[in-house]
Structure formats: C-alpha cells, structure tokens
Amino acid sequence: MVHDEKLLQLIKVIPPVIVTIFACIAIFIVINHNRTQLTADIESLQKNFIASEKEMIKAQVKQLVQQTSYERDSTEALLKNDIKNYIYQAHNIATSIYKENQHKPEQEVKRLITTALRDIRFNEQRGYFFIYSVDGQSILHPILPQMEGTSKADLQDSRGNYIVRELATLSKRYGESFYHWWFVKPENKSKEFEKIGFGKYFAPYDWFIGTGEYLVDVENDIKQRLIKRISNMSFGENRYIFLLDYQGNMLSHINKDLQGTNLLAHPDSSIVNITQQLIAIAEQGEGYLEYMNFLVPSTGKPGEKISFVSGFPQWNWVIGTGFYKGETDKYLAKREQDIAQENQSQLLTLLALSLFVTVFFISLSLLLSNYLSKRFTLYKEKMNIDFNELNEVKLQSQYQALHDVLTGLPNRMQLDQQISQGITLSKQSNKSLAVMFIDLDDFKKINDLHGHSVGDNLLKFLGGAFKKVLTDRDSVVRFGGDEFIFCFPALSNKAQAQQKVAQIQKIFAQEFIIKGKSIYSSCSVGVAMYPSDGNVAEELISKADIVLYKSKAQQKGRSLFFNESINKQVKRDFLIESELREALSKNEFSVLYQPQISVDSGKIVAVEALIRWYNKILGHVSPDEFIQVAEDIGMIHDIGSFVIEQALQDILHYNVKHNATLELSLNISPKQLIETNFAEQMIAAIEQFSFKANLVTLEITENIFISDLDKVQPILKRLRDHGFRLSLDDFGTGYSSLSYLSNLPMNEIKIDRSFINKLLVSSQSEALVKTIIAIGQFYNLTVVAEGVESKAQFERLKHYNCDLIQGYYFDRPLSIIDLHAKYSTHDVS
C-alpha cells in the first residue's frame, strides 16, 4: 500500500516534473532563439538605416549643387533681361517727356529728359543710365558729369574695342542692341572684367540710351542670394547645410559664429584637419567623410558625424551636409530597449504559466502559442514598416539614377539595355528594329530668344508627347541636351519604321504655347536598322548619329535612313582625312595652271593656279572633296602655303625664261584669309621670290563676307595697298554681291561657270551675264568668264565685251612643263 501510495505520488509528481523540465527547456530554447534572431535583425537594421541616411544626405547635396549650377548658368540671361527692361523703362520716360513737351524748345526738352533719368539707380545702386549721341558725344553720365558735352567716340575698353562708337552703330542699325566690353573695376585695377551693356536708339535726337553691368557683380548677387538661402536651410534640430570655399572660408553654417571665419586658420588642429579633408574631397568631385565634429547643435558637445560633400569648381565652393551617429545610436538603443522589455515580459509570462503546465498544458500551449503569434506579428509589422521605408528610399534613388530629372524619361544609362532587349525580341520574332536619333532643330535659338526655362518646358512637354507614340515594346530616352533616342523593336519592314518617323515628326507640326509664348520647332531624324545596319546597340546608335547630322547638313527637319552609300561615304571621308594628313610629307600634291585668255588679243595674259591630289589608295581626289576636310582639320594653312610658294616659283621662272609678265591668280580659302598674319605672309612670300605684287590676283569667294566682313575689310585693304589685285570669285551666286563691290577694294569679278553653262539656252542666264559684264565695266573692273567650253559661248561673251576667258575651249589645266611647251610665246596655240 505504501509503495502504491509512493508510486501514485511518483505518478502525480513525475509527469509535472517532466512536463515542467521540458517546458523550461522549451522556454529556454525559444527565448534564446528569439534573442539571437533579434540581435541579427538589429545589426541589419543598423546597417540599412545608416546606408539610407547616407543616400538621403547625398541626394540633398546633389539637388543643391544642381540648383546652384542652374543659377550660375542663368547669370548672363538674367543680367541681359534686367538691363533691357531698365532701358525700356528709361526709353518710355524719354519718349513720354518728348511727346508731352514738343511745343517747348529742343534744349529745354533735352534737359527735362536728362534730369528725369539722372538720379535713377538700380541693381544695388550700381546701375545708372547714360545717353550718347550717335556721333559719340556724351549727353548724360550721372557718375561722371564732367564727361557730358565731350566726345567719347574713341573710348576703348581694355581689349581695344570702341565702346561708344560700336554700341551707337548697333543701336541705330537695329533699334536696340546688346554689347560686351571689358574694363577694370575701380576696386580691382589689376584685372579686367566682362561688362554687358544694352542700348536703345532714341530717334528724335539721334541719341541712344544705355546702361551696363559687370557680369561678375550679378554673379556675386546670385552667390549672396544662394548663401542666404542655404543659411536658412535645416533638417531637424541637428541637420543643416554647410558651405565653405576651397580656401577654407566658412560661407554658411548653422553656427553663426563660424560664418566669415577661415577654418584653415582655426587654432584647433582637428578642425583644420577635417576642413582640409572636406576640401580635398570636393576638389576631386564628391564623397563621404566620417569624423568627430567639435559641436552637436542640440547638445553643445562633440559628436561623431558622417558628412557628404560635393565640389562646385566654378565658384570653388564646398557644399555639404551630414548626420550625427549619436542620433542613429539613440534610435537603435531605444529599439533594443523595447525588444529587451518585450523578451522579459514574455519570460515572466512563460514562468507563471509553467506552474499550471501539468493541468493546463494543452490550453496553456495554445494560449502561449497564440500570445507569441500576436507578439511576433506585431514585431514583424513594425519591422516591415521600417524596411518598406528604406526600400522606398532605395527605389527612389535607383529611379533618379536611371531617369532624366527634367522630362521623366529614361536616361542614357538605360539606353544600351533597352536596345539590347529590343534586339533580342526582334531576333526571336525574325523582325527588324529601328534606332532613331532625334535632334531638335535650332533649339539654341529658342533658349537664346525666350530663355532656358522656356526651352526646358518645351523639352518637358515633348517628353510627355513622345511617350504617347510608344507601344509597350517601344522605348525612348533623353540622350542629352535636345537629343532623344527612340527604339522600336519587332518591326516588319522599313515602311513601319518610316511610319514611326512620321508619328514623331507629326508632334512638331503644331504650335507650342510655353509660358504664354508661341514656339514652333522641328526635328531632324537619323535612323539605323537592325540587322541590316548593325547587331549591337553601340553600332546602331553610332550609325543613327551619323545619318542624323548628314540629314541636318542637307536640310533641317528631315529624316534619313542609314544605307550602304552613306556607309561608303563615311569610310571614304575617314580615309580622305587620314591620307590627307600625310599628303604634304609624301609630296602627293601638285599645282596645275589654267590659262586666262584676253578676248581682244587672243593671247594668254594670266593663269589660275589649281591644286591637284593623287593618292595611291584613293587615286585622284577632287578639290571639292578634300579642301573642306583640310579646313576642318586645320591643314588648309599648310596646303595654301604650298600652293602659293610653288605657283610663285613656277610663274617667276616662266616669266624670266620667256621675258614675259604672265599674271598669277591664287584661290584663297576663307580660313586662310582671316588668319591673323595672312597679309604679312603674302607680302613675305612675294619678297622671297622677288615677284611683283601687281602680277598676283587673289581670288576670294563672297561667302566669307557674310559672317566676317569686319575682319576681312582691313586685310583686303592692306593687300590692295601693297599692290595685290583682288578678285571676287563666283560673282552673282551670293546675296549681296553689289554691296561688296561698293565696300571692298576689288579689281576683278569672275562669272560663275553655272551661268556660262546656260548662256546659250537660258535667256535669264544670258541676261545675268550681260548685267555682270556691264557692272564690271561700270566699276572699271576686269571681268573673267569661267567654264567656257565652246566657240559659240566665246563669240557671245566677246560680243558682250567680256575681258578674259577661261575654260576647256582654250585649254585644260596644264602642268608647268606643258605650260612652258605650249605657251613659249604669248600667242594662243
């Protein structure tokens, strides 16, 4: 019985003991596992949290650098807009006073205008209005009134520009005009500064009203405005933007005591060392720095800090922000404390419940399981919220890295991937792919005329419009500036690609209203197709780029598809450029001479020197092909010098041998003519060979005068004064031939061969030829007809009293040996 009772007791005791032991073991295992898992989660949270903080401060600094760059780039446009508006106001005041006082004497009205404008100041009291008469007399100068009444027509800036004279000319010619000049500033006479002025013509008194402003002053205003804005930026109690320059001067800081100080001269060596490291990172571009900061704003004590800085080299600025690791540690410590309290609460609960485990084991297990499930669900939800926030920051950073900020389109970083995916899709479906390179025509003019903000808004609008022509498989990226690249995969044929081009160009067949301004634009398109033009993205982009710029060169607003003809031409262009670089050293050039025959005497009086190039690979290369290339790669000066020296030497020898005075015509490239010392080089060349200047005619095409007339006039005058003869080549093919004859010291005009070709079949061409000959006779100029190839043409030109004839009717271009042999006398063979 006793044993039974003991056995019963054992039966009663052992199960609870066993259950209790197992319950304790289970509890210990669960708690230990929970602590291990939570420790790992805390470590992961700490790493991700710091990484997120670093990405956030980097994004803040990058955005501020972009804003600073935009402000700087808009300096000149802002200055021009401001001074133009001020001058318009001044002109309106002068016009109103003039109209309201026309009954008064002229001098009285002039005095009223100058008095009204004299005391007006703007641009931080730097700006004022001045008035000059168009002949250069100072009418109003508020800063230097002693100048009034004196002539400043000869006033020059530090680079020799005639400020008053040229601004007066431009203002009267165009009604208003901007003008750039360079002056030292009163506070810095050792350095010249660019100054931009604006003048508007005041017709009643033949005045122009103007003002000017130093570009650097406006830029400094922008700097101060940015510094003030940055000084007011803060993010929480301990986050702020700091700004210093490469010399260590603190420009902006939350600690106002530091502003205006030089940290490189700080007595604390640790601050000097940190400053040097921040500047070094900025000078290299951008980066992070972890250091012990001497002062946490919220505590007033030192703290460990992580900062991101970026350099802005245009102004030698270091722009940065950061966060204190103490804030992160505080946040994570609180999270650890919360977790520890949760674990302790769980442990106490489990210990209490274990007392009833023998009786209520199943119920207790269910309750405990339910309780733990709720606790872990709550913890998981909190962790998910934190990780979702971090993931959103990560996704946003990834999006910004792969997309254009302005248009929202993918940027060029995604281009290769998108085209490669399109190629794979097209290859699988045995179809074609089109890469289309789009460039807006004259986009710079839109920016110059309406401002960059209008241009940016146009690009933004186009970005949205481009998306509408895409299918799910298509893509478009902003390649840069005003360039976009479309990728259209899985096209059945070229006709479908042409339809896509038409859809894109249709977008531009409308009026764009941007900020109240009416804008019209067009685009040029270059297209390369897979697989016919290439199998990889880089090759297709390159070929699309090539045909884009060939399309723009032919006519803006058109599209052009890459083809084998273009490919061959591109290869030939590269080969011509490559071989041309060594042509002089290989003695591949030669000079031929085409006779010019007097119509009256029938005798040779001159020859035109013509360059020829024979290459072992290319064969005979036309000057029409290689002259432009020589100009583009900077070889035209060397080639021109070769022709000049060879021709002078050959014709001098001819004249000496035959006791003749044969004249020499030399074709001069526009780039040769505007070279700084061209006139002196020509004079030196004839002196070297003892060649008379009056026997040399320099032939110049009139297209150079369109853009460089002011540069060319003094050069031509110098040459003419020295005795050289000047000929206007291809006369009548330009826009202003008659005006050039009136303003330039010409001796000769040459009728273009295109008119001679149609002389006998076109009454219009015949009339033009007669007119040109009459013009030459009126101006007492020698008239030369090029491209005469028949007797009928010669007889007609003789009838119209043309002076000289040149063409295959008389002779082809001859080598110097053939010239000696065929024209040993002056008679035509």
Secondary structure, 3 states (H helix, E strand, C coil): CHHHHHHHHHHHHHHHHHHHHHHHHHHHHHHHHHHHHHHHHHHHHHHHHHHHHHHHHHHHHHHHHHHHHHHHHCHHHHHHHHHHHHHHHHHHHHHHHHHHCCCCCHHHHHHHHHHHHHCCCECCCCECCEEEECCCEEEECCCCHHHCCCECCCCECCCCCEHHHHHHHHHHHHCEEEEEEEEEECCEEEEEEEEEEEEEEEHHHCEEEEEEEEHHHHHHHHHHHHHHHHHCCEECCCEEEEEEECCCEEEECCCCCCCCCEHHHCCCHHHHHHHHHHHHHHHHCEEEEEEEECCCCCCCCCEEEEEEEEEECCCCEEEEEEEEHHHHHHHHHHHHHHHHHHHHHHHHHHHHHHCCHHHHHHHHHHHHHHHHHHHHHHHHHHHHHHHHHHHHHHHHHHHHHHECCCCCCEEHHHHHHHHHHHHHHHHHCCCEEEEEEEEECCHHHHHHHHCHHHHHHHHHHHHHHHHHCCCCCCEEEEEECCEEEEEEEEECCHHHHHHHHHHHHHHCCCCEEECCEEECCCEEEEEEEECCCCCCHHHHHHHHHHHHHHHHHHCCCCEEECCHHHHHHHHHHHHHHHHHHHHCCCCCEEEEEEEEEECCCCEEEEEEEEEEEEECCCEEECHHHHHHHHHHCCCHHHHHHHHHHHHHHHHHHHHHHHCCCCEEEEECCHHHHCCCCHHHHHHHHHHHCCCCHHHEEEEEECCHHHHHHHHHHHHHHHHHHCCCEEEEEEECCCCCHHHHHHHCCCCEEEECHHHHHCCCCCHHHHHHHHHHHHHHHHCCCEEEECCCCCHHHHHHHHHCCCCEECCCCCCCCECHHHHHHHCCCCECC
